[in-house]
């Protein structure tokens, strides 16, 4: 077998970015490896700048991180700078409110106030984490921005505290500490999720370490500037004149930072935008959906504002049953409808129910459900909504007519429909307005069956298209709050009829 000659071999040494910095070749004359350094295309000034930025950027930057990392870090540095200066102004106000420099306030009183603040803050940390920690991953942009809102509220309360009576001052400082605690939980969790998004090559640890270095430098510069500002600004009017612009800059920079992020995962807003466009024949990429999605909204924190078009994923069986139609005190119809849904969704990892009248939808996840299951479920729901919306006005007019007609006929034609309608052709399917839920098929269930057929046919093609434009369906998270899953034991299905 022929052997490869030594001169044919060469070894290249690469830098973290993957560029060759040294090439070793065998020299026949000296019979040694000779090092050849390629001419660099960077100017000495550019090379010096990159060396200075090295301790603050991940190895391999910018190829080792996602494109939205750079704008996010720029705006994040601006907000950290403004926050540091505003924090110094607030801290001075707290010291004044606690009696630092006053002969009338004892050390014991100050210590008791500190203990009260810490107690309230730690309790707030536990309660907020218990109530909202499961929502942060799905709504990471909102909670990242929300963290800075409550942090600015803490600054405002701190600056108000010196002018308040003793009891109100104590309450203001305790609430301020609670706001900071909420900011710590919300901001820390959301930043960890964003770091996992930015780390394209799995370099989360290094990215977090370098992010800490960036914040250290920015905070240090902010301290120097804030120290100079605090020494010059003394009066109340001057303090507020500086604080308000700083808080405005802080929130603006945070808004721009969060808005610049282009997540590849799907939450409810992004999934609705993406699949609504796909069902209308248009595919939207990360940038288009990122520009359209909302960041701040009352419905993320206050459920009463989200009654319309509610879509809850991972609900419990009891909650799912509660929203199925049925007579008060008689749950037999609900159980029968649940059995029908279990048969309809036998081949799926979810169960969907959408009530046309209340405009609410609920998804029951099976044990084997994954992120793609949630994406498929919301796509199914959007198909149902697109069928219902154009016919809502006609449905309200025709419903009474259908009821009168059925009453006159004495219900003599029973709807003995079975679930073979799943395999029926579109022309053979019964109009949903001609169905009632006495002992036949519920009209809402008929609509779900029709759209399930369509969703099953088109989902593989839609799935491939979504992945090609950059979305990761495996990271879909539509769950807000505790998630319940069910294990379904296979059993023969029978349609029960009321006697």
C-alpha positions as CSV (number, residue, x, y, z in Angstrom):
1,X,0.0,0.0,0.0
2,X,1.4,3.4,-1.0
3,X,2.3,5.7,1.9
4,X,1.6,9.4,1.9
5,X,4.8,11.5,1.7
6,X,5.6,13.8,4.6
7,X,5.8,17.0,2.4
8,X,2.2,16.5,1.5
9,X,1.0,17.0,5.1
10,X,0.4,20.4,6.7
11,X,-1.1,21.4,10.0
12,X,-3.1,24.6,10.5
13,X,-3.6,26.2,13.9
14,X,-7.0,27.9,14.2
15,X,-8.2,30.7,16.5
16,X,-11.5,30.5,18.3
17,X,-13.2,32.0,15.3
18,X,-11.9,29.2,13.1
19,X,-9.4,31.3,11.1
20,X,-5.9,29.9,10.4
21,X,-3.3,31.8,12.4
22,X,-0.3,29.5,11.8
23,X,0.4,26.9,9.1
24,X,3.1,24.3,9.6
25,X,4.7,22.7,6.5
26,X,7.5,20.2,6.2
27,X,10.7,21.6,4.7
28,X,12.7,19.0,2.8
29,X,15.9,20.9,3.1
30,X,15.9,21.3,6.9
31,X,13.7,18.3,7.4
32,X,11.7,20.3,9.9
33,X,8.2,21.8,10.2
34,X,8.3,25.4,9.2
35,X,5.7,27.9,10.7
36,X,4.1,30.2,8.2
37,X,2.0,33.1,9.6
38,X,-0.6,34.4,7.1
39,X,-0.9,38.1,6.5
40,X,-3.7,39.5,8.6
41,X,-6.3,41.6,6.9
42,X,-7.0,43.6,10.0
43,X,-5.3,46.9,10.6
44,X,-3.3,47.2,13.9
45,X,-5.9,49.5,15.3
46,X,-8.7,47.0,14.6
47,X,-6.6,44.1,16.0
48,X,-6.0,46.1,19.2
49,X,-9.7,46.8,19.6
50,X,-10.6,43.1,19.2
51,X,-7.9,42.2,21.8
52,X,-9.5,44.7,24.2
53,X,-13.0,43.4,23.6
54,X,-11.9,39.8,23.9
55,X,-12.5,39.5,27.7
56,X,-16.1,40.7,27.2
57,X,-17.2,38.7,24.2
58,X,-17.8,35.0,23.8
59,X,-15.1,33.0,22.0
60,X,-15.8,32.9,18.3
61,X,-17.9,36.0,18.3
62,X,-19.9,36.8,16.2
63,X,-20.3,33.3,14.7
64,X,-20.7,31.6,18.1
65,X,-23.9,33.6,19.0
66,X,-27.1,34.4,17.2
67,X,-27.4,37.7,15.2
68,X,-29.7,39.3,17.7
69,X,-27.1,39.0,20.5
70,X,-25.3,42.2,19.5
71,X,-28.2,44.7,19.4
72,X,-29.6,43.2,22.6
73,X,-26.3,43.6,24.5
74,X,-25.9,47.2,23.2
75,X,-29.3,48.2,24.5
76,X,-28.8,46.1,27.7
77,X,-25.6,48.0,28.4
78,X,-27.4,51.4,28.0
79,X,-30.1,50.4,30.4
80,X,-27.6,49.1,32.9
81,X,-25.8,52.4,32.8
82,X,-29.0,54.4,33.4
83,X,-30.2,52.0,36.1
84,X,-26.9,52.3,38.0
85,X,-27.1,56.1,38.1
86,X,-30.8,56.0,39.1
87,X,-30.0,53.4,41.7
88,X,-27.5,55.8,43.4
89,X,-30.0,58.6,43.5
90,X,-32.5,56.2,45.1
91,X,-30.0,54.9,47.5
92,X,-29.2,58.3,48.8
93,X,-32.9,59.0,49.3
94,X,-33.2,55.7,51.3
95,X,-30.3,56.7,53.5
96,X,-31.9,60.0,54.2
97,X,-35.2,58.3,54.9
98,X,-33.5,55.8,57.3
99,X,-32.0,58.7,59.2
100,X,-28.3,58.4,58.2
101,X,-26.6,61.5,59.5
102,X,-29.4,62.4,61.9
103,X,-28.9,62.3,65.7
104,X,-32.6,61.6,66.3
105,X,-32.5,58.0,64.8
106,X,-30.9,55.2,66.6
107,X,-29.0,52.3,65.2
108,X,-31.6,49.8,66.5
109,X,-34.4,51.6,64.7
110,X,-32.4,51.5,61.4
111,X,-31.7,47.8,61.9
112,X,-35.3,47.0,62.6
113,X,-36.3,48.8,59.4
114,X,-33.7,46.9,57.5
115,X,-34.9,43.6,58.9
116,X,-38.5,44.5,57.9
117,X,-37.4,45.3,54.4
118,X,-35.5,42.1,54.0
119,X,-38.4,40.0,55.3
120,X,-40.9,41.6,52.9
121,X,-38.4,41.1,50.0
122,X,-37.7,37.5,50.7
123,X,-41.4,36.6,51.2
124,X,-42.1,38.4,47.8
125,X,-39.4,36.3,46.2
126,X,-41.0,33.1,47.3
127,X,-44.5,34.1,46.5
128,X,-43.7,35.5,43.0
129,X,-41.6,32.4,42.1
130,X,-44.4,30.1,43.3
131,X,-47.1,31.9,41.3
132,X,-45.4,33.0,38.1
133,X,-42.2,30.9,37.6
134,X,-43.9,28.5,35.2
135,X,-45.0,31.3,33.0
136,X,-41.6,33.0,32.5
137,X,-40.3,30.6,29.8
138,X,-43.3,31.0,27.6
139,X,-43.4,34.8,28.0
140,X,-39.8,35.6,28.4
141,X,-39.9,39.0,26.6
142,X,-42.7,40.2,28.8
143,X,-41.1,39.2,32.1
144,X,-37.7,40.6,31.0
145,X,-39.3,44.0,30.5
146,X,-41.6,43.6,33.5
147,X,-38.6,43.1,35.7
148,X,-37.3,46.6,34.8
149,X,-40.7,48.2,35.3
150,X,-40.9,47.0,38.9
151,X,-37.3,48.0,39.4
152,X,-38.1,51.5,38.3
153,X,-41.1,51.5,40.6
154,X,-38.8,50.7,43.5
155,X,-36.6,53.7,42.5
156,X,-39.6,56.0,42.6
157,X,-40.7,54.7,46.0
158,X,-37.2,55.1,47.4
159,X,-37.0,58.7,46.2
160,X,-40.5,59.5,47.7
161,X,-39.8,57.9,51.1
162,X,-37.8,60.9,52.7
163,X,-40.9,63.2,52.4
164,X,-43.4,60.7,53.9
165,X,-44.4,60.3,57.6
166,X,-42.8,57.5,59.5
167,X,-45.4,54.8,59.0
168,X,-45.9,55.5,55.3
169,X,-42.1,55.7,54.8
170,X,-41.7,52.2,56.3
171,X,-44.5,50.9,54.0
172,X,-42.9,52.5,50.9
173,X,-39.5,51.1,51.7
174,X,-40.9,47.6,52.3
175,X,-42.9,47.7,49.0
176,X,-39.8,49.0,47.3
177,X,-37.8,46.0,48.5
178,X,-40.6,43.7,47.4
179,X,-40.4,45.2,43.9
180,X,-36.7,44.6,43.8
181,X,-37.2,41.0,44.8
182,X,-39.7,40.5,42.0
183,X,-37.3,42.1,39.7
184,X,-34.6,39.6,40.8
185,X,-36.7,36.6,40.1
186,X,-38.3,37.8,36.9
187,X,-35.1,39.3,35.4
188,X,-32.8,36.5,36.5
189,X,-35.0,33.8,35.1
190,X,-35.7,35.5,31.8
191,X,-32.0,36.4,31.3
192,X,-31.1,32.7,31.7
193,X,-33.6,31.8,29.0
194,X,-32.3,34.5,26.7
195,X,-28.7,33.3,27.3
196,X,-29.7,29.8,26.2
197,X,-31.2,31.3,23.1
198,X,-28.1,33.4,22.2
199,X,-25.7,30.5,22.8
200,X,-25.8,29.0,19.3
201,X,-22.9,26.6,20.0
202,X,-24.0,25.5,23.5
203,X,-21.6,28.0,25.1
204,X,-24.1,29.1,27.8
205,X,-21.6,29.1,30.6
206,X,-19.1,31.3,28.8
207,X,-21.8,33.6,27.5
208,X,-23.1,34.2,31.0
209,X,-19.6,34.7,32.3
210,X,-18.8,37.3,29.6
211,X,-22.2,39.0,30.2
212,X,-21.3,39.4,33.9
213,X,-18.0,41.0,32.8
214,X,-19.9,43.4,30.6
215,X,-22.3,44.4,33.4
216,X,-19.4,44.8,35.7
217,X,-17.7,47.4,33.5
218,X,-20.9,49.2,32.6
219,X,-22.0,49.3,36.3
220,X,-18.5,50.6,37.3
221,X,-18.7,53.4,34.7
222,X,-22.2,54.1,35.8
223,X,-21.0,54.4,39.4
224,X,-18.4,56.9,38.6
225,X,-20.8,59.0,36.6
226,X,-23.5,58.6,39.3
227,X,-21.1,59.5,42.0
228,X,-20.3,62.7,40.2
229,X,-24.0,63.4,39.6
230,X,-25.1,62.7,43.2
231,X,-22.4,65.1,44.6
232,X,-23.7,67.9,42.4
233,X,-27.5,67.3,42.7
234,X,-28.9,68.0,46.2
235,X,-32.4,69.4,46.1
236,X,-35.6,67.5,45.6
237,X,-36.5,69.2,42.3
238,X,-33.0,68.6,40.9
239,X,-33.1,65.0,42.0
240,X,-36.4,64.3,40.2
241,X,-35.3,66.3,37.2
242,X,-32.4,63.8,36.8
243,X,-34.3,60.7,37.9
244,X,-37.2,60.9,35.4
245,X,-35.0,61.1,32.3
246,X,-32.8,58.3,33.6
247,X,-35.8,56.1,34.2
248,X,-37.2,57.0,30.7
249,X,-33.8,56.0,29.2
250,X,-33.8,52.8,31.2
251,X,-37.2,51.7,30.0
252,X,-36.6,52.7,26.4
253,X,-33.3,50.8,26.2
254,X,-35.0,47.7,27.8
255,X,-37.9,48.0,25.3
256,X,-35.4,48.1,22.4
257,X,-33.3,45.3,23.8
258,X,-36.3,43.0,24.2
259,X,-37.8,44.0,20.9
260,X,-34.5,43.1,19.1
261,X,-34.6,39.5,20.3
262,X,-35.7,37.0,17.7
263,X,-36.7,33.8,19.5
264,X,-37.0,30.6,17.5
265,X,-39.5,29.1,20.0
266,X,-43.2,29.7,19.9
267,X,-45.5,31.1,22.6
268,X,-49.1,31.9,22.2
269,X,-48.6,35.3,20.4
270,X,-45.9,34.1,18.1
271,X,-47.7,30.9,17.2
272,X,-50.9,32.8,16.5
273,X,-49.1,35.2,14.2
274,X,-47.2,32.5,12.4
275,X,-50.0,29.9,11.8
276,X,-52.6,32.6,11.0
277,X,-50.4,33.8,8.2
278,X,-49.6,30.2,7.1
279,X,-53.3,29.3,6.9
280,X,-53.7,32.3,4.6
281,X,-50.9,31.2,2.4
282,X,-48.0,33.3,3.7
283,X,-44.9,32.2,5.7
284,X,-43.5,34.7,8.2
285,X,-39.9,34.4,9.4
286,X,-38.4,35.3,12.7
287,X,-38.0,39.0,11.9
288,X,-41.6,39.5,10.8
289,X,-43.1,37.7,13.7
290,X,-40.7,39.4,16.1
291,X,-41.8,42.8,14.8
292,X,-45.5,42.0,15.2
293,X,-45.6,40.2,18.5
294,X,-46.7,42.1,21.6
295,X,-44.3,42.5,24.5
296,X,-46.4,44.2,27.2
297,X,-50.0,43.5,27.8
298,X,-52.4,43.2,30.7
299,X,-53.6,39.8,29.7
300,X,-50.3,38.2,30.6
301,X,-50.7,39.1,34.3
302,X,-54.4,39.5,34.8
303,X,-56.5,36.6,33.5
304,X,-59.8,38.6,33.6
305,X,-58.6,40.6,30.7
306,X,-58.1,37.4,28.6
307,X,-61.6,36.0,28.7
308,X,-62.2,36.5,25.0
309,X,-60.4,34.2,22.7
310,X,-59.1,32.3,25.7
311,X,-56.8,29.4,24.8
312,X,-55.6,27.3,27.7
313,X,-53.2,24.4,27.2
314,X,-52.5,21.7,29.7
315,X,-55.7,22.1,31.7
316,X,-56.9,19.5,34.2
317,X,-59.6,17.0,33.4
318,X,-62.0,18.7,35.8
319,X,-61.5,22.1,34.2
320,X,-61.9,20.5,30.7
321,X,-65.1,18.8,31.8
322,X,-66.4,22.0,33.4
323,X,-66.4,23.8,30.0
324,X,-68.1,21.1,28.1
325,X,-71.8,21.7,27.4
326,X,-74.3,20.0,29.7
327,X,-77.2,20.4,32.0
328,X,-76.8,21.7,35.5
329,X,-76.8,18.7,37.9
330,X,-76.6,16.2,35.1
331,X,-73.0,15.4,33.9
332,X,-73.9,12.4,31.7
333,X,-73.8,14.5,28.6
334,X,-70.4,15.9,29.5
335,X,-69.0,12.5,30.1
336,X,-70.5,11.2,26.8
337,X,-68.9,14.2,24.9
338,X,-65.6,13.5,26.6
339,X,-65.8,9.9,25.4
340,X,-66.5,11.1,21.9
341,X,-63.5,13.5,22.0
342,X,-61.3,10.7,23.2
343,X,-62.3,8.6,20.2
344,X,-61.9,11.5,17.8
345,X,-58.4,12.3,19.0
346,X,-57.3,8.7,19.5
347,X,-54.4,9.2,17.1
348,X,-53.4,12.6,18.5
349,X,-51.5,13.6,21.6
350,X,-54.1,16.2,22.6
351,X,-57.8,16.8,23.0
352,X,-59.2,20.2,21.8
353,X,-62.5,21.7,22.7
354,X,-63.7,25.1,21.5
355,X,-67.0,26.5,22.5
356,X,-68.4,28.8,19.8
357,X,-70.7,30.7,22.2
358,X,-68.2,31.6,24.9
359,X,-65.3,31.8,22.4
360,X,-63.0,29.8,24.7
361,X,-60.8,26.9,23.9
362,X,-59.1,24.3,26.0
363,X,-56.5,21.7,25.3
364,X,-56.0,18.5,27.3
365,X,-52.5,17.1,26.8
366,X,-51.8,13.4,26.8
367,X,-48.8,11.9,28.5
368,X,-46.8,11.7,25.3
369,X,-47.4,15.3,24.2
370,X,-44.4,17.3,23.2
371,X,-43.8,20.9,22.0
372,X,-44.8,20.0,18.5
373,X,-48.1,18.7,19.9
374,X,-48.9,22.2,21.3
375,X,-48.1,23.8,17.9
376,X,-50.4,21.4,16.1
377,X,-53.1,22.1,18.6
378,X,-53.1,25.8,18.2
379,X,-53.0,25.4,14.4
380,X,-56.1,23.2,14.7
381,X,-57.7,25.9,16.9
382,X,-57.0,28.6,14.3
383,X,-58.6,26.4,11.6
384,X,-61.7,26.2,13.8
385,X,-61.7,30.0,14.4
386,X,-61.4,30.7,10.7
387,X,-64.4,28.5,10.0
388,X,-66.5,30.1,12.7
389,X,-65.8,33.8,12.3
390,X,-67.3,34.3,8.8
391,X,-70.5,32.4,9.8
392,X,-71.1,33.9,13.3
393,X,-73.8,36.4,12.2
394,X,-75.5,33.8,10.0
395,X,-75.4,31.3,12.9
396,X,-77.2,33.6,15.3
397,X,-80.0,34.2,12.8
398,X,-80.4,30.6,11.8
399,X,-80.2,29.0,15.2
400,X,-83.7,30.0,16.3
401,X,-85.1,28.8,13.0
402,X,-83.5,25.4,13.4
403,X,-84.8,25.1,17.0
404,X,-88.4,26.0,15.9
405,X,-88.2,23.5,13.0
406,X,-87.0,20.7,15.3
407,X,-89.7,21.4,17.8
408,X,-92.4,21.3,15.2
409,X,-91.1,18.0,13.9
410,X,-91.2,16.6,17.4
411,X,-87.6,15.4,17.1
412,X,-88.9,12.5,15.0
413,X,-85.7,12.2,13.1
414,X,-83.1,11.2,15.6
415,X,-79.4,12.0,14.8
416,X,-78.0,8.6,15.1
417,X,-74.7,9.7,13.7
418,X,-71.5,7.8,14.5
419,X,-67.9,8.8,14.2
420,X,-67.5,7.4,10.7
421,X,-68.0,11.0,9.7
422,X,-64.2,11.2,10.2
423,X,-63.7,9.4,6.9
424,X,-66.5,11.2,5.0
425,X,-65.8,13.5,2.1
426,X,-66.3,17.2,2.5
427,X,-69.4,17.1,0.4
428,X,-71.0,14.4,2.6
429,X,-70.4,16.2,5.9
430,X,-73.4,17.7,7.7
431,X,-73.8,21.4,8.1
432,X,-73.0,22.2,11.8
433,X,-76.0,24.5,12.1
434,X,-78.3,21.5,11.5
435,X,-76.9,19.6,14.5
436,X,-78.1,19.8,18.0
437,X,-76.6,18.1,21.1
438,X,-79.7,16.2,22.3
439,X,-78.6,12.6,21.6
440,X,-76.7,13.2,18.3
441,X,-73.4,14.8,17.6
442,X,-72.7,18.2,19.2
443,X,-72.3,21.0,16.5
444,X,-69.1,22.1,18.1
445,X,-67.7,18.6,18.0
446,X,-68.7,18.3,14.3
447,X,-66.7,21.5,13.6
448,X,-63.7,20.1,15.5
449,X,-63.9,16.8,13.5
450,X,-64.0,18.6,10.2
451,X,-61.0,20.8,10.9
452,X,-59.1,17.9,12.4
453,X,-59.3,16.1,9.1
454,X,-57.9,19.1,7.3
455,X,-55.2,19.7,10.0
456,X,-54.0,16.1,9.7
457,X,-53.6,16.3,6.0
458,X,-51.8,19.6,5.9
459,X,-49.7,19.4,9.1
460,X,-46.7,17.5,7.7
461,X,-46.2,20.1,4.9
462,X,-46.8,23.0,7.2
463,X,-44.4,21.5,9.7
464,X,-41.6,21.3,7.1
465,X,-42.2,24.8,5.9
466,X,-42.1,26.2,9.5
467,X,-38.8,24.5,10.2
468,X,-37.2,25.7,7.0
469,X,-37.8,29.3,7.9
470,X,-36.0,28.9,11.2
471,X,-38.7,28.0,13.8
472,X,-38.0,25.2,16.3
473,X,-41.4,23.5,17.0
474,X,-39.9,21.4,19.7
475,X,-39.5,24.5,21.8
476,X,-43.2,25.5,21.6
477,X,-44.5,26.5,25.0
478,X,-48.1,27.6,25.1
479,X,-48.6,26.7,28.8
480,X,-49.3,29.5,31.3
481,X,-49.2,28.1,34.7
482,X,-49.3,24.5,36.0
483,X,-49.5,21.9,33.3
484,X,-51.6,18.8,33.6
485,X,-51.2,15.7,31.5
486,X,-53.4,12.6,31.2
487,X,-52.9,8.9,30.5
488,X,-55.6,7.5,28.4
489,X,-56.4,3.8,28.7
490,X,-57.5,2.4,25.4
491,X,-61.0,0.9,25.6
492,X,-63.8,0.3,23.1
493,X,-65.9,3.4,22.4
494,X,-69.6,3.5,22.5
495,X,-71.9,6.5,21.8
496,X,-74.3,6.7,24.8
497,X,-77.8,7.9,24.3
498,X,-80.2,9.3,26.8
499,X,-83.2,7.2,27.4
